[in-house]
Amino acid sequence: MAKQAAHVNGAPSLPSTLYTEEYFLTACEGYDVFIESEGAHLSRRLHDAFALAGVRPGMRVLDVGCGRGEILRHCMRLGVEAHGMDYAVAAARMSRDVVSAEVARATAAGETLPARPGVLQADAKTLPFPDNYFDRALLFDVVEHLFPWELHRAYLDIARVLKPGGRLIIHTAPNRWYDAYAYPWVRRARILMGQGDAYPKDPRAITPVNQDVHVNEQDLVRMRRGLRDAGYTGIKVWLDSPPQNRTESPLLAGLRRVAFGLPPFRWFFEREVFAVAEPGKG
């Protein structure tokens, strides 16, 4: 459990004050691409997750945990009605700034944007939207920050606001099985190679803030079970990893191909969890 967890009616919950602007600009995945492009480009991870949504003009999209707001900026360019919400005050402010910057850029270029997203500070467990409203709901790098009871309630309320046939798209990292079972062996190998300083005993210590804010990391089984228990259908869950781009010996390259390419090894070595599901509505 996170060191700074508060309690709501006896149940654990992370305080929103843990998520500062510094967190979003130094530790939250994709911050380097965001800073370099001022939100104009998506990181590889966000790009891959957003592509799964198949967002098209005319859709309504909800970005749950919108963070810095770069997904909203891309929705603006696609001509969709997008709404972003985040638990953190800093995130809501940053997202509004990104939206305003895109409007200013378009105005200066003489462009007419088809839609301007709304941004709210809100809780994923009680979404301030009507039933059957959205075509897509995005949950990118959020589920690991929600205790199990919170995630279940969030799944239920997201299902409520999705239209029949709408889709929930999820990305989360790390794969819990990697940290629990594969990482200790990776760390041993790196220590033998003289690289142990970059591999602390607790893998979350690589990004120290994760020791406080990662409270519900997922794996293939946990992700599928959570969606099923919330009544979702058409559930697809799979793993992926960032490109390695390493120069290494043929032996290590061969071991990597086995670890990342063949089950059951890849179930433990792949780093990221993706899921797509539909609300179970009649």
C-alpha positions, 0 to 999 in steps of 0.5 A: 500500500502506498505510504501516503494513502488516505482512507475514504469511509475506511477504504484506501485512496491516494490523495490528489496532492501526490500528483503535482505539476513536477510529477507530470513533468518529471515522472509521468510517462511521456513527459520528455516528448511532452516537454520537447513538443509542448504537447504536439506529439504523443509518446510511443506508448500513448500513440499506440494506446490512442491508435487502438481507440479508432477515434473518428470525426463525430465521436464523443471521447472521454479521457479519464485521467487526462494528465497533461492533456496531449490526448485532448489536443489530438482529439481536437485535431480529429474533430471529435467532442472530447472531454478530459477529467482528472483527479489532480488539480495540477493535471486539470490546469495543465490540460486546460493550458494545452487546450488553450495553446492549441486554440491559440495556434489554430487562430494564429494560423487561420484554422478553424478547430471543429471542437474544443474539449472540456476539462474537469477536475473529477473522480473516475468513480463518479463521472459527471456525465449522462448515461450512454453518452460516449463512443470511447473511454480512454484509461491510459496509465491510470489503473495502477493508481487506483486501489482495487475497490476504486478501479471496480467503481471506475469500471462501473461508472465508465460502463454507465457513460459509454454507449451500447457498442462503445469501447473502453481502451486501457493501457497500464504499466508495468506488467505485474508479473514482470516485476514479481518474477522476471525482474529479479532474474534480469537484475541478477544478470545485470549485476553480473554484467556490472550494471547493477547500479541501474537495477535496484532491488525494488523495480519501482525505485527506478522511478521513486515516486512509483513506490507511493503511487502504484497501488494496483499493478496489473497482469493478464489475469488480473486485468481480464478478471477485473473487467469481467467482474464489472460486466464488460464483454468482448474483452481482449487483453494482451502484452507488449513492450517498448522497443529495446534497440540494444546492441548486444551479443548474439547470446543475449539477443537470442535470449531476448527473442525467447523471453519476449517472443515465446509463451509462457516466457513473454507473459512474464517479460513483456512490460505493458498491459493493453485491454479493450472491452465493451460495456455489457449492456442489453 
